[in-house]
Amino acid sequence: MRTRADVVALIRDGKSDRAIARELGIARREAAATRRAVGAPPVKTVYTLTVEQMWHTYARPTYTGGHMDWTGPTNHAGTPIVKRRQVSHSARGIAFRRRYGRDPVGYVRATCDRPGCVAEEHVADAPMRAELNAQYNAIFGGAR
C-alpha cells in the first residue's frame, strides 16, 4: 500500500483518523489503513468539555420565574448531575459556584418550589438556608 505523506504527517502530529479524514477530505478508513501501515497506535478521542460547559448544555431557562430546568442526567435519587472523568458533580453545586465564586458548604438545594430547578439565583448552601430560616422564624415567630 502506498502511504500519503500528508496523512503520515498528521498521524505523527497525534491527530485521530476522524480529524485526518475531515482535514484532508478522505475516508476515515483510508486514514486508519495508513495508520496501520506505518505501525502507529490508534488515537483515543478525549472529550474536552469542562464541567461548566456541560452545565450550560443541560440547563435550560424557563419562560417564567427565572427558573432553569435540568435536561441532563440525574443520579439514583433524581439529583441533577454532570459526570466528567467518572466523577459526578452536582448541577446545583456548579450553579452555586458560578453565582457566589466559592465552594458550597454542605448540600446545595433550590430555594424555589420548582422541582429540578438549577438556576443560579435559586440555589443556597447549608449556612445560607440556616440564615434564611432564622430570618423567617424571627419575622413569623417560628411557624415554619
PyRosetta script that sets phi, psi and omega in degrees:
from pyrosetta import init, pose_from_sequence

init()
pose = pose_from_sequence("MRTRADVVALIRDGKSDRAIARELGIARREAAATRRAVGAPPVKTVYTLTVEQMWHTYARPTYTGGHMDWTGPTNHAGTPIVKRRQVSHSARGIAFRRRYGRDPVGYVRATCDRPGCVAEEHVADAPMRAELNAQYNAIFGGAR")
pose.set_psi(1, 135.3)
pose.set_omega(1, 175.7)
pose.set_phi(2, -83.8)
pose.set_psi(2, 133.7)
pose.set_omega(2, 179.5)
pose.set_phi(3, -104.4)
pose.set_psi(3, 140.7)
pose.set_omega(3, 178.0)
pose.set_phi(4, -83.9)
pose.set_psi(4, 134.4)
pose.set_omega(4, -177.8)
pose.set_phi(5, -65.1)
pose.set_psi(5, -35.7)
pose.set_omega(5, -179.0)
pose.set_phi(6, -68.3)
pose.set_psi(6, -35.1)
pose.set_omega(6, 177.4)
pose.set_phi(7, -68.6)
pose.set_psi(7, -44.0)
pose.set_omega(7, 179.8)
pose.set_phi(8, -61.9)
pose.set_psi(8, -40.4)
pose.set_omega(8, 179.3)
pose.set_phi(9, -62.2)
pose.set_psi(9, -41.2)
pose.set_omega(9, 179.5)
pose.set_phi(10, -70.3)
pose.set_psi(10, -33.5)
pose.set_omega(10, 175.4)
pose.set_phi(11, -63.5)
pose.set_psi(11, -43.4)
pose.set_omega(11, 179.0)
pose.set_phi(12, -67.4)
pose.set_psi(12, -24.7)
pose.set_omega(12, 176.6)
pose.set_phi(13, -78.1)
pose.set_psi(13, -5.1)
pose.set_omega(13, 177.5)
pose.set_phi(14, 90.8)
pose.set_psi(14, 12.3)
pose.set_omega(14, -179.6)
pose.set_phi(15, -75.4)
pose.set_psi(15, 151.0)
pose.set_omega(15, 177.1)
pose.set_phi(16, -80.5)
pose.set_psi(16, 165.2)
pose.set_omega(16, 178.7)
pose.set_phi(17, -60.5)
pose.set_psi(17, -39.1)
pose.set_omega(17, 179.3)
pose.set_phi(18, -64.3)
pose.set_psi(18, -43.3)
pose.set_omega(18, 180.0)
pose.set_phi(19, -65.8)
pose.set_psi(19, -39.5)
pose.set_omega(19, 178.4)
pose.set_phi(20, -64.6)
pose.set_psi(20, -45.4)
pose.set_omega(20, -179.9)
pose.set_phi(21, -61.2)
pose.set_psi(21, -42.4)
pose.set_omega(21, 179.9)
pose.set_phi(22, -65.4)
pose.set_psi(22, -43.6)
pose.set_omega(22, -176.1)
pose.set_phi(23, -69.9)
pose.set_psi(23, -38.6)
pose.set_omega(23, -175.6)
pose.set_phi(24, -99.5)
pose.set_psi(24, -7.5)
pose.set_omega(24, -179.9)
pose.set_phi(25, 70.9)
pose.set_psi(25, 37.1)
pose.set_omega(25, 178.7)
pose.set_phi(26, -116.8)
pose.set_psi(26, 171.5)
pose.set_omega(26, 177.1)
pose.set_phi(27, -74.3)
pose.set_psi(27, 145.2)
pose.set_omega(27, 178.8)
pose.set_phi(28, -61.7)
pose.set_psi(28, -33.6)
pose.set_omega(28, 177.7)
pose.set_phi(29, -61.8)
pose.set_psi(29, -35.3)
pose.set_omega(29, 178.7)
pose.set_phi(30, -66.9)
pose.set_psi(30, -41.3)
pose.set_omega(30, 177.2)
pose.set_phi(31, -64.5)
pose.set_psi(31, -41.4)
pose.set_omega(31, 179.6)
pose.set_phi(32, -65.4)
pose.set_psi(32, -40.0)
pose.set_omega(32, 178.7)
pose.set_phi(33, -64.7)
pose.set_psi(33, -40.4)
pose.set_omega(33, 177.9)
pose.set_phi(34, -64.8)
pose.set_psi(34, -40.7)
pose.set_omega(34, 178.6)
pose.set_phi(35, -59.6)
pose.set_psi(35, -43.9)
pose.set_omega(35, 178.3)
pose.set_phi(36, -66.0)
pose.set_psi(36, -39.3)
pose.set_omega(36, -177.6)
pose.set_phi(37, -64.5)
pose.set_psi(37, -35.5)
pose.set_omega(37, 180.0)
pose.set_phi(38, -90.7)
pose.set_psi(38, -1.6)
pose.set_omega(38, 176.5)
pose.set_phi(39, 76.4)
pose.set_psi(39, 25.0)
pose.set_omega(39, 179.2)
pose.set_phi(40, -88.4)
pose.set_psi(40, 141.9)
pose.set_omega(40, 178.8)
pose.set_phi(41, -73.9)
pose.set_psi(41, 155.4)
pose.set_omega(41, 177.3)
pose.set_phi(42, -66.0)
pose.set_psi(42, 151.3)
pose.set_omega(42, 179.6)
pose.set_phi(43, -99.9)
pose.set_psi(43, 128.6)
pose.set_omega(43, 177.5)
pose.set_phi(44, -87.5)
pose.set_psi(44, 128.7)
pose.set_omega(44, 179.0)
pose.set_phi(45, -74.4)
pose.set_psi(45, 130.8)
pose.set_omega(45, 179.2)
pose.set_phi(46, -110.8)
pose.set_psi(46, 126.6)
pose.set_omega(46, 177.9)
pose.set_phi(47, -78.5)
pose.set_psi(47, 131.6)
pose.set_omega(47, -172.3)
pose.set_phi(48, -112.2)
pose.set_psi(48, 18.7)
pose.set_omega(48, 176.3)
pose.set_phi(49, -69.2)
pose.set_psi(49, 135.7)
pose.set_omega(49, 175.5)
pose.set_phi(50, -79.6)
pose.set_psi(50, 167.8)
pose.set_omega(50, 178.0)
pose.set_phi(51, -60.4)
pose.set_psi(51, -40.8)
pose.set_omega(51, -179.7)
pose.set_phi(52, -66.3)
pose.set_psi(52, -38.3)
pose.set_omega(52, 177.0)
pose.set_phi(53, -65.1)
pose.set_psi(53, -37.4)
pose.set_omega(53, 176.5)
pose.set_phi(54, -65.8)
pose.set_psi(54, -38.1)
pose.set_omega(54, 177.2)
pose.set_phi(55, -59.1)
pose.set_psi(55, -44.6)
pose.set_omega(55, 178.5)
pose.set_phi(56, -63.3)
pose.set_psi(56, -31.3)
pose.set_omega(56, -179.9)
pose.set_phi(57, -66.4)
pose.set_psi(57, -38.4)
pose.set_omega(57, -172.6)
pose.set_phi(58, -101.0)
pose.set_psi(58, -19.6)
pose.set_omega(58, -179.0)
pose.set_phi(59, -85.0)
pose.set_psi(59, 122.4)
pose.set_omega(59, -178.0)
pose.set_phi(60, -120.8)
pose.set_psi(60, 125.1)
pose.set_omega(60, 179.4)
pose.set_phi(61, -68.6)
pose.set_psi(61, 146.8)
pose.set_omega(61, 175.5)
pose.set_phi(62, -95.6)
pose.set_psi(62, 173.6)
pose.set_omega(62, -177.7)
pose.set_phi(63, -87.0)
pose.set_psi(63, -12.2)
pose.set_omega(63, -177.7)
pose.set_phi(64, -134.1)
pose.set_psi(64, 147.2)
pose.set_omega(64, 170.3)
pose.set_phi(65, 74.4)
pose.set_psi(65, 3.4)
pose.set_omega(65, 179.6)
pose.set_phi(66, 70.3)
pose.set_psi(66, 16.9)
pose.set_omega(66, -180.0)
pose.set_phi(67, -77.4)
pose.set_psi(67, 160.9)
pose.set_omega(67, 171.6)
pose.set_phi(68, -131.0)
pose.set_psi(68, 122.6)
pose.set_omega(68, 178.0)
pose.set_phi(69, -85.7)
pose.set_psi(69, 147.8)
pose.set_omega(69, 179.3)
pose.set_phi(70, -98.9)
pose.set_psi(70, 121.4)
pose.set_omega(70, -179.1)
pose.set_phi(71, -106.2)
pose.set_psi(71, 3.1)
pose.set_omega(71, -175.1)
pose.set_phi(72, -97.1)
pose.set_psi(72, -162.5)
pose.set_omega(72, -176.8)
pose.set_phi(73, -71.2)
pose.set_psi(73, 158.1)
pose.set_omega(73, 175.4)
pose.set_phi(74, -131.2)
pose.set_psi(74, 161.6)
pose.set_omega(74, 176.2)
pose.set_phi(75, -85.2)
pose.set_psi(75, -172.5)
pose.set_omega(75, -176.3)
pose.set_phi(76, -61.9)
pose.set_psi(76, -24.2)
pose.set_omega(76, -179.7)
pose.set_phi(77, -93.2)
pose.set_psi(77, -1.0)
pose.set_omega(77, 179.4)
pose.set_phi(78, 90.2)
pose.set_psi(78, 8.6)
pose.set_omega(78, 178.8)
pose.set_phi(79, -76.6)
pose.set_psi(79, 130.6)
pose.set_omega(79, 179.1)
pose.set_phi(80, -63.3)
pose.set_psi(80, 128.6)
pose.set_omega(80, -179.0)
pose.set_phi(81, -138.1)
pose.set_psi(81, 163.9)
pose.set_omega(81, 164.5)
pose.set_phi(82, -127.3)
pose.set_psi(82, 147.0)
pose.set_omega(82, 179.3)
pose.set_phi(83, -116.1)
pose.set_psi(83, 133.4)
pose.set_omega(83, 175.9)
pose.set_phi(84, -139.6)
pose.set_psi(84, 122.6)
pose.set_omega(84, -179.1)
pose.set_phi(85, 53.2)
pose.set_psi(85, 47.4)
pose.set_omega(85, 176.3)
pose.set_phi(86, 65.5)
pose.set_psi(86, 16.4)
pose.set_omega(86, 176.9)
pose.set_phi(87, -114.7)
pose.set_psi(87, 129.2)
pose.set_omega(87, 178.0)
pose.set_phi(88, -87.7)
pose.set_psi(88, 137.1)
pose.set_omega(88, 177.1)
pose.set_phi(89, -123.5)
pose.set_psi(89, 133.2)
pose.set_omega(89, 178.4)
pose.set_phi(90, -68.9)
pose.set_psi(90, 130.1)
pose.set_omega(90, 178.3)
pose.set_phi(91, -64.5)
pose.set_psi(91, -36.6)
pose.set_omega(91, 177.5)
pose.set_phi(92, -69.5)
pose.set_psi(92, -33.8)
pose.set_omega(92, 175.8)
pose.set_phi(93, -64.6)
pose.set_psi(93, -38.1)
pose.set_omega(93, 176.9)
pose.set_phi(94, -65.1)
pose.set_psi(94, -44.7)
pose.set_omega(94, 178.4)
pose.set_phi(95, -61.6)
pose.set_psi(95, -39.4)
pose.set_omega(95, 179.5)
pose.set_phi(96, -62.6)
pose.set_psi(96, -47.1)
pose.set_omega(96, 179.5)
pose.set_phi(97, -62.4)
pose.set_psi(97, -37.4)
pose.set_omega(97, 178.0)
pose.set_phi(98, -64.5)
pose.set_psi(98, -39.9)
pose.set_omega(98, -175.9)
pose.set_phi(99, -76.8)
pose.set_psi(99, -46.2)
pose.set_omega(99, -170.8)
pose.set_phi(100, -105.6)
pose.set_psi(100, -9.5)
pose.set_omega(100, 176.5)
pose.set_phi(101, 70.1)
pose.set_psi(101, 20.4)
pose.set_omega(101, 177.9)
pose.set_phi(102, -145.4)
pose.set_psi(102, 163.9)
pose.set_omega(102, 176.0)
pose.set_phi(103, -74.7)
pose.set_psi(103, 143.6)
pose.set_omega(103, 179.3)
pose.set_phi(104, -73.2)
pose.set_psi(104, 156.3)
pose.set_omega(104, 173.6)
pose.set_phi(105, -104.4)
pose.set_psi(105, 119.7)
pose.set_omega(105, -178.1)
pose.set_phi(106, 76.4)
pose.set_psi(106, -162.8)
pose.set_omega(106, -179.4)
pose.set_phi(107, -75.0)
pose.set_psi(107, 146.1)
pose.set_omega(107, 174.4)
pose.set_phi(108, -101.5)
pose.set_psi(108, 128.2)
pose.set_omega(108, -179.9)
pose.set_phi(109, -127.7)
pose.set_psi(109, 159.1)
pose.set_omega(109, 176.4)
pose.set_phi(110, -76.7)
pose.set_psi(110, 140.5)
pose.set_omega(110, 178.4)
pose.set_phi(111, -90.8)
pose.set_psi(111, -5.4)
pose.set_omega(111, 178.0)
pose.set_phi(112, -100.6)
pose.set_psi(112, 175.5)
pose.set_omega(112, -178.3)
pose.set_phi(113, -95.2)
pose.set_psi(113, 2.4)
pose.set_omega(113, -177.8)
pose.set_phi(114, -80.5)
pose.set_psi(114, 121.9)
pose.set_omega(114, 179.3)
pose.set_phi(115, -63.7)
pose.set_psi(115, 134.8)
pose.set_omega(115, 176.4)
pose.set_phi(116, 79.2)
pose.set_psi(116, 7.7)
pose.set_omega(116, -178.7)
pose.set_phi(117, -69.1)
pose.set_psi(117, 132.1)
pose.set_omega(117, 178.5)
pose.set_phi(118, -125.7)
pose.set_psi(118, 23.1)
pose.set_omega(118, 179.8)
pose.set_phi(119, -65.0)
pose.set_psi(119, 139.8)
pose.set_omega(119, -179.0)
pose.set_phi(120, -58.9)
pose.set_psi(120, -35.3)
pose.set_omega(120, -178.3)
pose.set_phi(121, -77.3)
pose.set_psi(121, -9.9)
pose.set_omega(121, -173.8)
pose.set_phi(122, -113.5)
pose.set_psi(122, 21.9)
pose.set_omega(122, -179.7)
pose.set_phi(123, -120.9)
pose.set_psi(123, 148.4)
pose.set_omega(123, 178.5)
pose.set_phi(124, -148.4)
pose.set_psi(124, 144.7)
pose.set_omega(124, 175.8)
pose.set_phi(125, -90.8)
pose.set_psi(125, -177.8)
pose.set_omega(125, -173.5)
pose.set_phi(126, -59.1)
pose.set_psi(126, -48.4)
pose.set_omega(126, 179.6)
pose.set_phi(127, -63.2)
pose.set_psi(127, -35.2)
pose.set_omega(127, 179.0)
pose.set_phi(128, -67.3)
pose.set_psi(128, -41.3)
pose.set_omega(128, 178.7)
pose.set_phi(129, -66.5)
pose.set_psi(129, -38.3)
pose.set_omega(129, 177.9)
pose.set_phi(130, -62.9)
pose.set_psi(130, -40.9)
pose.set_omega(130, 178.4)
pose.set_phi(131, -65.8)
pose.set_psi(131, -42.1)
pose.set_omega(131, 177.7)
pose.set_phi(132, -62.7)
pose.set_psi(132, -41.4)
pose.set_omega(132, 178.5)
pose.set_phi(133, -64.8)
pose.set_psi(133, -39.9)
pose.set_omega(133, 178.6)
pose.set_phi(134, -64.1)
pose.set_psi(134, -41.0)
pose.set_omega(134, 177.8)
pose.set_phi(135, -64.0)
pose.set_psi(135, -43.7)
pose.set_omega(135, 179.0)
pose.set_phi(136, -60.4)
pose.set_psi(136, -45.7)
pose.set_omega(136, -179.5)
pose.set_phi(137, -65.4)
pose.set_psi(137, -35.6)
pose.set_omega(137, 178.0)
pose.set_phi(138, -66.8)
pose.set_psi(138, -35.9)
pose.set_omega(138, -177.8)
pose.set_phi(139, -79.6)
pose.set_psi(139, -47.0)
pose.set_omega(139, -171.5)
pose.set_phi(140, -104.8)
pose.set_psi(140, 6.7)
pose.set_omega(140, 175.3)
pose.set_phi(141, 73.8)
pose.set_psi(141, 33.9)
pose.set_omega(141, 174.8)
pose.set_phi(142, 75.1)
pose.set_psi(142, 24.3)
pose.set_omega(142, -179.3)
pose.set_phi(143, -74.9)
pose.set_psi(143, -11.5)
pose.set_omega(143, -175.7)
pose.set_phi(144, -89.4)
pose.dump_pdb("model.pdb")
